[in-house]
Amino acid sequence: MINGPAPQRLVVLDPPRLRGLVLPVPDGWSSVGRGQVELRVDDPYVSRRHAALHAQNGVLTVEDVGSQSGTTLNGRRLQGREWVQPGDVLGFGPVTARYEAKMAAAPPAGPSFVVGSQSADILSNVAGNQYNSYLHTVIQQRESFFRQVAAARTRARRLILFGLFLFAAGSAVEIVGAVIYARSLTSANENTSSSTLFKGFDLAFAAGGVAAFGLILMIVGIILHISAASRQRRVDEIHPIRPPY
């Protein structure tokens, strides 16, 4: 939620259905995406958290945060964190937006202080380095987390498919065994041995056990799949893209 007017904004240019949409950019950190973010863009090809913006003292920087379709600056793919000037066009997947900023009023004329050439041996970029280090760590953690979730989903799907196969095969054989047993009862006579009479019953009983085991595997697979989907939805809470400051 943005409180009060922001001195800078993004104006959507494309796609046509979103053209003219104004996204006020607040001071400090903000995120662009189609999820629960400060600058929400309702487009299916925009990631839930697509890019991170930082505005301070009229200066804006942008960085992609592991989106699927990428982020561009004036048509060029972003390489890390970059500065954005008024009039630049940002691209969040297929969505493009022009950055506009209100220019501060010129200060009144006053005494002029001319300073000669100055130099510095080392320029410190501690905040930027901390953010880049944080972002790199978070992206690695998210990728590791997603790999674990994908592996869990693969195991769940295999359990479901194998259980479905056992359930279908066992049920089919169980029906065949039941039919054989019923026919044995119908045609039974004094000379019919008990082993022959209960052959169909034994077959149906064993097949029923296989079908029941397959059903259990299917239920376990479905539970694992639901658990993996729930863990993936929590990824933004566990590993937030934005720095915790």
C-alpha positions as CSV (number, residue, x, y, z in Angstrom):
1,M,0.0,0.0,0.0
2,I,1.4,3.4,-1.0
3,N,0.6,6.3,1.3
4,G,0.3,9.7,-0.4
5,P,1.5,10.7,-3.9
6,A,4.8,9.4,-5.1
7,P,7.3,11.7,-6.9
8,Q,7.9,9.0,-9.4
9,R,5.8,6.5,-11.3
10,L,5.7,3.8,-14.0
11,V,3.2,4.3,-16.9
12,V,2.4,1.1,-18.7
13,L,2.8,1.2,-22.5
14,D,2.1,-2.4,-23.5
15,P,0.1,-4.6,-23.8
16,P,-2.8,-2.6,-25.1
17,R,-5.3,-3.8,-22.4
18,L,-3.0,-2.4,-19.7
19,R,-1.9,0.8,-21.6
20,G,-2.2,3.9,-19.4
21,L,-2.0,2.0,-16.1
22,V,-0.1,4.2,-13.6
23,L,2.0,2.5,-10.9
24,P,3.2,5.0,-8.3
25,V,6.7,4.1,-7.1
26,P,7.1,4.6,-3.4
27,D,10.3,5.6,-1.7
28,G,12.4,2.7,-0.5
29,W,12.1,-0.9,-1.6
30,S,9.1,-2.1,-3.6
31,S,8.4,-5.1,-5.8
32,V,6.8,-5.4,-9.3
33,G,4.7,-8.5,-10.1
34,R,1.3,-10.1,-10.3
35,G,1.2,-11.4,-6.7
36,Q,0.9,-9.5,-3.3
37,V,3.4,-6.7,-4.2
38,E,3.5,-3.0,-4.1
39,L,3.3,-2.5,-7.9
40,R,0.9,-5.1,-9.2
41,V,0.7,-5.9,-12.9
42,D,-2.1,-8.3,-13.8
43,D,-0.5,-10.3,-16.6
44,P,0.0,-14.1,-16.7
45,Y,3.5,-13.8,-18.1
46,V,4.7,-11.6,-15.2
47,S,6.1,-13.5,-12.2
48,R,4.5,-13.2,-8.8
49,R,7.6,-11.3,-7.7
50,H,9.2,-10.1,-10.9
51,A,11.6,-7.3,-10.1
52,A,12.8,-5.2,-7.2
53,L,12.9,-1.4,-7.3
54,H,14.6,1.0,-4.9
55,A,13.8,4.8,-5.0
56,Q,15.6,7.2,-2.8
57,N,16.3,11.0,-3.2
58,G,15.0,10.9,-6.7
59,V,17.3,8.0,-7.8
60,L,15.7,4.7,-8.9
61,T,17.4,1.4,-9.4
62,V,15.9,-1.9,-10.7
63,E,16.9,-5.5,-10.5
64,D,15.4,-8.7,-11.7
65,V,14.6,-11.2,-8.9
66,G,14.7,-14.5,-10.7
67,S,11.6,-14.0,-12.9
68,Q,10.7,-16.5,-15.6
69,S,10.4,-14.0,-18.5
70,G,13.1,-11.6,-17.5
71,T,13.4,-7.8,-17.0
72,T,14.7,-5.3,-19.5
73,L,15.8,-1.7,-19.5
74,N,15.3,0.1,-22.9
75,G,15.0,-3.3,-24.6
76,R,18.2,-4.6,-23.1
77,R,18.2,-7.5,-20.6
78,L,19.2,-6.4,-17.1
79,Q,22.7,-7.4,-15.9
80,G,22.4,-7.2,-12.1
81,R,21.2,-3.9,-10.5
82,E,21.0,-0.9,-12.8
83,W,20.1,2.8,-12.6
84,V,16.9,4.0,-14.3
85,Q,16.6,7.6,-15.7
86,P,13.3,9.4,-16.4
87,G,12.0,8.4,-19.8
88,D,13.6,5.0,-19.7
89,V,11.4,2.0,-20.6
90,L,11.3,-1.0,-18.3
91,G,10.1,-4.4,-19.5
92,F,8.7,-7.0,-17.2
93,G,8.2,-9.9,-19.5
94,P,5.7,-8.7,-22.2
95,V,4.7,-5.7,-20.1
96,T,6.6,-2.4,-20.8
97,A,6.3,0.8,-18.8
98,R,7.9,4.2,-19.0
99,Y,9.6,5.7,-15.9
100,E,8.5,9.2,-15.1
101,A,9.7,11.4,-12.3
102,K,8.9,14.8,-11.1
103,M,11.9,17.1,-11.3
104,A,12.7,19.0,-8.1
105,A,12.4,22.8,-8.3
106,A,15.6,24.6,-8.8
107,P,17.0,26.2,-5.6
108,P,17.1,30.0,-5.4
109,A,20.2,31.7,-6.5
110,G,22.8,32.2,-3.8
111,P,26.4,32.5,-3.1
112,S,28.6,30.5,-5.5
113,F,31.2,28.2,-4.0
114,V,33.6,26.9,-6.6
115,V,35.4,23.8,-5.6
116,G,38.3,22.5,-7.5
117,S,39.0,19.0,-8.6
118,Q,38.6,16.3,-5.9
119,S,39.5,12.7,-5.9
120,A,39.0,9.7,-3.7
121,D,41.2,6.6,-3.5
122,I,38.3,4.2,-2.6
123,L,34.6,4.6,-3.2
124,S,32.5,2.5,-0.7
125,N,29.4,0.7,-2.0
126,V,28.6,-1.2,1.2
127,A,24.8,-1.0,0.8
128,G,24.9,-2.2,-2.8
129,N,27.3,-5.0,-2.0
130,Q,25.1,-6.1,0.9
131,Y,22.0,-6.1,-1.2
132,N,23.7,-8.0,-4.0
133,S,25.1,-10.6,-1.6
134,Y,21.7,-10.9,0.1
135,L,19.9,-11.3,-3.3
136,H,22.4,-13.9,-4.5
137,T,22.0,-15.9,-1.3
138,V,18.2,-15.8,-1.5
139,I,18.1,-16.8,-5.1
140,Q,20.3,-19.8,-4.4
141,Q,18.1,-20.7,-1.4
142,R,14.9,-20.4,-3.6
143,E,16.4,-22.5,-6.3
144,S,17.4,-25.2,-3.8
145,F,14.0,-25.1,-2.3
146,F,12.3,-25.4,-5.7
147,R,14.5,-28.4,-6.6
148,Q,13.4,-30.1,-3.4
149,V,9.7,-29.4,-4.1
150,A,10.1,-30.6,-7.7
151,A,11.7,-33.8,-6.5
152,A,8.9,-34.4,-4.0
153,R,6.3,-33.8,-6.7
154,T,8.0,-36.3,-9.0
155,R,8.0,-38.9,-6.3
156,A,4.3,-38.2,-5.5
157,R,3.3,-38.5,-9.2
158,R,5.2,-41.8,-9.5
159,L,3.4,-43.2,-6.4
160,I,0.0,-42.1,-7.7
161,L,0.6,-43.7,-11.1
162,F,2.0,-46.9,-9.7
163,G,-0.8,-47.1,-7.2
164,L,-3.3,-46.5,-9.9
165,F,-1.8,-49.3,-12.0
166,L,-1.9,-51.7,-9.0
167,F,-5.4,-50.7,-8.1
168,A,-6.7,-51.2,-11.7
169,A,-4.9,-54.5,-12.3
170,G,-5.8,-55.9,-8.9
171,S,-9.5,-54.9,-9.4
172,A,-9.6,-56.5,-12.8
173,V,-8.0,-59.8,-11.5
174,E,-10.3,-59.7,-8.5
175,I,-13.4,-59.6,-10.7
176,V,-12.0,-62.5,-12.8
177,G,-11.4,-64.5,-9.6
178,A,-14.9,-63.8,-8.3
179,V,-16.4,-65.0,-11.6
180,I,-14.3,-68.2,-11.5
181,Y,-15.4,-68.8,-7.9
182,A,-19.0,-68.2,-8.7
183,R,-18.9,-70.7,-11.6
184,S,-17.1,-73.2,-9.4
185,L,-19.9,-73.0,-6.9
186,T,-22.5,-73.4,-9.6
187,S,-20.9,-76.4,-11.2
188,A,-19.7,-78.1,-8.0
189,N,-20.5,-81.7,-7.4
190,E,-19.4,-84.5,-5.1
191,N,-16.3,-85.2,-7.2
192,T,-15.1,-81.6,-7.1
193,S,-12.1,-81.1,-4.8
194,S,-11.9,-78.3,-2.3
195,S,-8.7,-77.0,-4.0
196,T,-10.5,-76.6,-7.3
197,L,-13.5,-75.0,-5.6
198,F,-11.6,-72.3,-3.8
199,K,-9.0,-71.6,-6.6
200,G,-11.1,-68.6,-7.8
201,F,-11.7,-67.4,-4.2
202,D,-7.9,-67.4,-3.5
203,L,-7.2,-65.5,-6.7
204,A,-9.9,-62.9,-6.0
205,F,-8.6,-62.5,-2.4
206,A,-5.0,-62.0,-3.5
207,A,-6.0,-59.6,-6.2
208,G,-8.1,-57.6,-3.7
209,G,-5.0,-57.2,-1.5
210,V,-3.0,-55.9,-4.5
211,A,-5.8,-53.4,-5.3
212,A,-6.0,-52.2,-1.7
213,F,-2.2,-51.7,-1.6
214,G,-2.5,-49.7,-4.8
215,L,-5.2,-47.5,-3.3
216,I,-3.0,-46.8,-0.3
217,L,-0.1,-45.8,-2.6
218,M,-2.4,-43.4,-4.5
219,I,-3.6,-41.8,-1.2
220,V,0.0,-41.4,0.0
221,G,1.0,-39.9,-3.3
222,I,-1.8,-37.4,-3.3
223,I,-1.0,-36.3,0.2
224,L,2.7,-35.8,-0.7
225,H,1.7,-33.8,-3.8
226,I,-0.6,-31.5,-1.8
227,S,2.2,-31.1,0.8
228,A,4.7,-30.1,-1.9
229,A,2.3,-27.6,-3.4
230,S,1.7,-26.1,0.0
231,R,5.5,-25.8,0.6
232,Q,5.9,-24.0,-2.7
233,R,3.3,-21.4,-1.9
234,R,5.2,-20.6,1.3
235,V,8.5,-19.9,-0.6
236,D,8.0,-16.1,-0.6
237,E,7.4,-16.2,3.2
238,I,10.4,-18.4,4.0
239,H,12.8,-16.8,1.5
240,P,11.6,-13.2,0.7
241,I,13.3,-11.4,-2.2
242,R,13.4,-8.0,-0.6
243,P,16.0,-7.4,2.1
244,P,14.8,-7.5,5.7
245,Y,15.6,-3.8,6.3
